[in-house]
């Protein structure tokens, strides 16, 4: 299905919404017979971008998530030029005009924390360039993305993030990758609640562990954080979806190997069940497709 077909299907879905449904959500797409969430992810990456391309209304968060990094920085630059100083959190609510060039809804300053690591960091990027020199911006903002092509490990890591995003979309979440390396890879929204995810992949045919950086785990861990382990074999991929408190418990119980800088989890398949190496009392199969834990 091409982009134009996706747009046409979205317009059909919009025309059938009830009066109390002002815009299309991921849940509505999921329950629709007109369009698979797969095509939204494949052609537009997020439902916010798809709705914008179709000229249809969207939620505040979907609109913010759907904006490109360049659009967010351009908006920040225009707002700075109008104010005469780097925008602060309160300035976003007071803007009544500039945001309309980029979105149907006002941007929240929080989107800059999710996309750039903070409003302060985003303002620094604007100060460094007027966005004509894309090479400099890209070097500062997405060093990780530039390494993907030449680094097989990073390639598979990014592929795992996209797979996780697609699975979240199928389940009614509005998700997006986090381009700035903050230790977390994906954030998603459902029913006005935000969730954060770290995505790790594991090729079952090799003996390498899943590695969690200790400093990142301590800094980013919390009740709204989940770990998605993508297990890859020759004929399929499977997902372990694990809430933070389980991982924290395993670390404290010594299930993970402390290498000094990282916590290492060695996962094996024994007797048809996923288990940690040399640990028999933890059955990881209970976390297979454990999307129900996200709440």
C-alpha positions, -999 to 999 in steps of 0.1 A, spaced: 0 0 0 14 34 -10 12 66 10 -17 80 -11 -37 48 -4 -30 51 34 -42 87 33 -74 78 15 -81 50 40 -75 75 69 -100 99 54 -126 71 51 -120 62 88 -123 99 98 -156 102 79 -171 74 100 -161 87 134 -188 95 159 -194 130 171 -175 124 203 -145 112 185 -127 143 171 -97 125 157 -83 91 148 -63 73 174 -41 42 172 -69 22 189 -94 32 163 -70 22 135 -64 -11 152 -101 -19 153 -107 -7 117 -111 -31 88 -100 -4 64 -63 0 73 -36 -20 91 -14 -2 116 15 -18 98 11 5 68 11 36 90 44 25 105 59 16 72 49 47 53 48 74 79 64 60 110 38 75 134 1 81 133 7 118 139 27 122 107 1 102 88 -28 123 100 -9 155 92 -2 142 57 -39 135 52 -48 170 65 -68 154 94 -69 165 131 -49 146 157 -43 147 194 -19 172 209 7 145 217 3 128 183 9 161 166 40 168 186 54 133 181 47 136 144 67 167 139 102 161 125 133 172 144 139 199 118 104 213 123 108 213 161 141 232 158 128 256 132 98 264 155 122 269 184 143 293 163 113 314 152 100 316 187 134 327 200 137 353 173 103 367 183 110 367 220 146 379 218 158 351 241 158 313 242 123 301 248 114 289 283 86 264 292 60 291 298 66 307 264 51 277 246 17 282 262 18 319 254 25 315 217 -7 320 197 7 322 161 40 306 152 31 270 161 3 271 134 30 269 107 40 235 120 11 219 138 -26 221 145 -18 221 182 6 240 204 39 222 211 46 213 246 81 220 259 82 184 271 85 171 236 120 187 235 130 166 265 119 135 247 134 143 213 166 162 222 174 154 258 160 187 272 149 222 262 183 236 270 200 211 246 175 220 219 182 257 224 219 250 221 213 232 187 195 263 175 223 286 186 249 265 168 233 269 134 204 284 115 197 249 102 212 256 68 243 236 78 226 203 82 258 184 85 268 201 118 233 197 133 233 160 124 267 155 140 256 170 173 221 155 173 223 120 159 258 106 161 243 72 168 223 72 136 253 79 114 270 48 127 242 24 118 252 18 82 288 6 91 281 -11 124 261 -44 122 254 -44 159 238 -10 157 219 -19 126 203 -48 144 197 -26 174 178 0 153 158 -28 135 148 -41 169 135 -6 179 114 -4 147 100 -38 154 91 -28 189 74 4 176 53 -16 152 42 -40 179 33 -10 202 13 6 174 -6 -27 168 -16 -25 205 -30 10 204 1 30 215 14 61 198 51 56 198 83 72 186 120 66 188 141 88 210 169 101 187 192 115 214 210 88 233 195 91 268 198 54 275 161 48 265 151 41 230 114 45 226 86 64 242 49 58 237 15 72 248 -18 56 254 -48 70 272 -28 102 280 -1 82 298 36 81 288 57 50 288 94 46 282 113 16 268 148 3 264 150 -21 235 177 -48 233 182 -75 208 196 -110 213 207 -134 185 199 -168 201 226 -186 181 255 -167 198 265 -166 234 266 -129 239 246 -114 268 221 -86 268 239 -57 284 224 -29 304 247 0 313 248 4 351 248 42 351 219 44 326 199 18 345 202 38 377 195 71 360 165 61 339 149 33 359 114 38 373 78 26 372 71 39 337 101 21 322 99 -12 304 126 -34 288 119 -51 255 142 -79 247 139 -89 210 150 -125 206 161 -134 171 164 -169 156 166 -182 121 128 -185 116 112 -160 139 116 -132 164 100 -131 198 96 -103 224 102 -104 261 84 -74 276 96 -68 312 87 -40 337 115 -22 354 108 -37 389 114 -72 377 148 -63 361 157 -44 393 148 -74 414 169 -98 393 199 -74 395 196 -73 433 193 -110 435 225 -115 415 208 -130 384 227 -105 363 265 -105 361 280 -73 373 309 -65 349 318 -32 366 302 -10 340 273 -32 329 247 -56 341 249 -87 318 220 -110 312 227 -144 296 195 -158 281 192 -194 269 164 -216 257 163 -249 277 136 -275 275 115 -252 254 117 -224 279 136 -191 280 158 -189 311 188 -171 324 221 -191 323 226 -211 354 193 -199 369 164 -224 370 138 -206 391 131 -177 367 108 -187 338 111 -159 312 83 -174 291 59 -156 313 72 -124 297 68 -136 261 46 -110 243 41 -95 278 25 -64 264 -2 -68 291 24 -57 317 24 -22 302 0 -3 324 
